[in-house]
Amino acid sequence: MLSIQISSPGKVELVEQEKPILLSDQVLIRIHYVGFCGSDLNTYLGRNPLAISPVIPGHEIGGTVEAIGKDVPAGLFAEGMSVTVNPYTACGKCSSCRKGRPNACEHNQTLGVQRNGAMSDYIAVPWGKVIPAPGISPRDCALIEPMSVGFHAVDRGAVSDIDTVMVIGCGMIGLGAVVRASMRGATVIAVDLDDEKLDLAKRLGATHALNSKSANFHEELMALTGGCGPDVVVEAVGSPVTYVLAVDEVAFAGRVVCIGYAKSDVSFHTKLFVQKELDIRGSRNAMPSDFNAVIRYLSRGNCPMEELISRIIKPEEVSETLQYWSENPGKVFRILAKFD
């Protein structure tokens, strides 16, 4: 079978591998589409310290069931069923796992990062990691995982209908946070540098949209929040500038939820942590309930999925496309590699 492999920084190869041998407790998935995550881009650029090398990337999966192991409980899956995959592992023993938060497992290994991922014709995974998505196309299944990360951040922020939520960054994960916060009845303020992304955020449920390049950004935000600032800020960029912005602009007694990884040290005025009595919360990966919530949302059929996909590429176009993405980061929602 064909696989995409990042063999070293800046080098992508197409390699032939043996088709996976299906174990008794596994499901064999025919891969149709796999999304490229920012972690895959960083692996390509040599900036992902967690990634093994060489590595087959990919954990945003859209596929169909090809075969089912003999020990998989009957009735859960059927051949040809559209599915995605929970790409994380959990040791079951660390502090996070024992507290019922396996998404933050200390020893997590994500597909395509700490272990080979899904950018191949086939992948075999334990049946408990396979998530049925009836009525959703394999293409759209590849968008479930990144959107679920945004859903999880809103859950971490304990967002309710009395909150004003500012989401910084309107990529796929940030847009997932916009959708989930609006579904919970919150007033949502989307923030980005790109007006096209902001327009899409409004169609997905944002009440207001602010371009952070505006010279009057703070004044505009204060006008929208009655002079108080947002109750919850979701940081979905991973930049020192946006981390500081989140702490500066969140309301007193507010919550800041951090999804993005800043690639360099961030300098804060720590007095704001105390003066505002802030809750600063990390948000990592997603829980099965987040995946299921995204599937229910997409099943409604009113999400403009085509607008969330920047381009669909063939395996032989991966290297060129990753280079383009690295040079034009603000122009990309999601790139999908197509395997059929």
Salt bridges, closest charged atoms under 4 A:
GLU13 OE2 - LYS11 NZ 3.95
GLU60 OE1 - ARG334 NE 2.88
ASP71 OD2 - LYS70 NZ 3.58
GLU106 OE1 - HIS107 NE2 3.95
ASP121 OD1 - ARG30 NH1 3.99
ASP140 OD1 - ARG139 NE 2.84
GLU145 OE1 - HIS59 NE2 3.91
ASP155 OD1 - ARG184 NH2 2.90
ASP163 OD2 - ARG255 NH2 3.02
ASP194 OD2 - LYS331 NZ 3.78
GLU249 OE1 - HIS218 ND1 2.93
ASP279 OD2 - ARG281 NH2 3.26
ASP290 OD2 - HIS152 ND1 2.92
GLU306 OE2 - ARG139 NH2 3.45
GLU307 OE1 - ARG203 NH2 2.03
ASP340 OD2 - HIS32 ND1 2.11
ASP340 OD1 - LYS338 NZ 2.98
